[in-house]
Amino acid sequence: MLRTILQRNYKPQLNNLTHIRFFAQNPSTRVCIVGAGPAGFYAAQHILKHLPNSNVDVIDKLPVPFGLVRFGVAPDHPEVKNVINTFTKTAGNERFKFYGNIALGQDVSLKGLRERYHIVLLTYGADQDRQLGIENETQPNVLSARNFVAWYNGLPGAENLNPDLSGKSVTIVGQGNVAVDVARMLLSPIDDLKKTDITSYALDCLASSKVEKVYLVGRRGPLQVAFTIKELREMLRLPNVSTHWRPDDFQGVTEAIEKLARPRKRLTELMLKSLNEQKSQPQYAKQFLPIFLRSPKTLKDQELVFTINEMQQDKAVATAAHESLPAELVLRSIGYKSSCADGDLCFDARAGMVANVNGRVLRNANDTASVDPGLYTAGWLATGPTGVILTTMNVAFSVAKTICDDIGAKKIPREESKPGLVDLLKDKRYVSWQAWEKIDAEETKRGQAVGKPREKIVNIEEMLKVAGV
């Protein structure tokens, strides 16, 4: 009808404007991304660039954006947080909208979102811990490294963790980058941390810490460690901290170096170099103590008993031998998993992730051909907690390209227009991007007053008050 009216009244002009799109016949593609972390923002960036006739709404259960970049990256890694500049540029697109303080499964349902959007992309991350599975694991002296990171990074709800740092040692179970981040935070000079965006309550706690020894314990050997060379270099460069390796853990490692891929080879060479130099290095009260080939078996009083392993074809196999380490404070860091935010989601509870094939969510976890058109997932929710932000970026771009390709191939019905979230949010206190900028400005102001990049607001009600919602 619109085309007929225009052709009848404006035929000469239309003959010269053959590129005009008739939006009544080609409605805007509405995309909802659930999760405002790196995966969500990178996907939004790609979709906005490659789908000109699209609108992208991003919702997050927290009032503030950036997810893992804000709450997972260590305070002394400000360079990693520079990706926020890219995300802010994406948020400046007129076809982008942010809705903070809106939780999937509580404020909105998956069914409700699918009725209002052509595409729903789930990127809400991994918010649960993998357990050690040992007796007495729920004792107060056993904490999650994920919660410890959330505590010093200001995740709302984590401010009451109150880790007991009155003992002289902390034993970290796990040897990934998160575990090394935690070790570094425990051993770093307090004057260095004062210049970061660490929360004030965490800074006070670390300033009064009595911790001198941090054990970093892994079940496999030096050739299988999960931390990166960058993280190790930072640990080895900490002032007034001695690193002590156990020579027995490195049997056969020198002989294996030449067969390693370059990144693993460089990392292993750095460990061996540090091992060979440790006797000639100054000895300090603060010590970083990496230990390999140990699996936690049981926790008794103030001791954590480990089974001693041996490597057999890249697998850690338990022996009959055991060793005990201090358990004044134990931090487990053996991986994360996601939670199922909505009952209609095809979720693999065992793997702790959404059942999907290359980002396309399945209807049936046991049938990889049962793709649910229009529903996608990316980030750790899709892959499990692997890689770094660059890895997340690549996966997000790949899934976003899949979305664009599926729309181009007309696999996603979009003949009808979709309303978006407007009708669902009438009674909700949501934070728009402009409202987030008020929070951002206030945090920056508070930080400048104490010589920090920002002082994070950790209470949600206070965030909403500052945001004016």
C-alpha positions, 0 to 999 in steps of 0.5 A: 500500500505504501509503495502504491501511494508513493508511486502514484504521487511521486513517480518522477522522484522515485524513478531517480531513487531506485535505492529507496528501502521500503521499511514497511516491507523490510522491518528492522531486525531487532536483536536482544543481547543478554549480558553486557560483558565482552562477548555481548559488546563485541557481538553488538559491535559486529551486528551493528556494523554488518546489519545496517537495518538492525537495532541492538538492545543489551540487558544486564542483571547489574546496573553497570556494564562491562561484566568481566572487564569491570569485575574480573580483570585485576585492578593492577591491569588497567591496560586490559580495561582499555577495551571499555573505550571500544565498548563505549564507542559501540554504545554511542551508536544510535541503534544501540540501547542498554538496559541495566538492572534487568535480569533474565529469569526474573524481570524478563523471561526468555519466552518474553524476549523471543516474542519481542525480538527476531534474535536473542543472543545469550552472553551472560557468562559464568557465575558459579564455581567448580567444587574441589569435592573434598570433605569439609570444603564448606568450612569458613577457611575455604573460599572461592577465588572467583568470589575473592576476585569479585570482592576486591573488584567491587561486584555487588554482593561480594563486599561482605566476603571478609577473607581472614588474612590474619594467618601467615599462609594462603593455599590456592588450589589451581594454576590458571591466570585467576589463581596467579592474579589472586596470588599477586594481589596477596603479595603485591606492595600495598602502595602499588595497589593504592593507585588502582581501582581496587575497592577501599575495603579490600585495600584496607584488608590487604594493608593489614594482611599477615600473609607471607606465603602463597602456595599455588598448587596444581594437579599436573606438571610444569608442562601443563600449567594453565597460566600464561607467560605474562602472568608469570613474569609479573609474579617473578618481578614482584618486589621483595617476594621470593619465588621457590620452585621444587626441583623434583617437579621438573624431572624430564622437563628440560628434555621435553622442551624442544618438542613444545609449541613456541608459547609453551616452550617460552613459558617453560624456559622461563620457569626453568630459568627462575628455578636455576636462578633461585638459589642466587636470588635475595630471600624475602619473608614474602614467598610465592610457592608453586607446587605441581602434581598435587590433588586435594584429598581432604581437609582436616583442621588447619591442614589440606592433604594432597595426593601426590600424582605422577604424569602418564601421557599427559594425565595426572595419575594418583600415587599412594603418597600424600603431602599436607600443606597449611590450610589457614586460608584455602582458595579454590580456583579450578574453573567456573561454570554457568547457571541456567537463568531461565527454565526454557533454556536448553542447558547442559547442567553437567558441563555448566553451559548452554547446549549449542553448536557453533553458537546456535542454541539447541532445542535438544541437548542430545540432538545437535541438529535440533537448532532453535532458530533465532536463539544464539549464545556466545562467551563463556556461557557457550564455550565454558571458561576458556581463554582470555578477552581476545579469545572471547572477542573472536568467538563473539565475532564468529557467532555474530557473523553466524547471526548475520549469515542466518539472516541473509539466508532467511533462516530467521523469519522477520516479516513482522516488526517486533516491539522490543522491551518497552512494554515490559519495562513500565514498572522496572527500575532500569539503567539506561546508558545515559544513567550509567554515565552518571554512575561512571562520573560519580565513581571517577569523582570519588576516585580522584579524591583519593588518587585512584582511577575510580572508587567503585560503588558496590551497593545496587541501591546506591547505584540506582540513586546515583543513576536517578532511577 
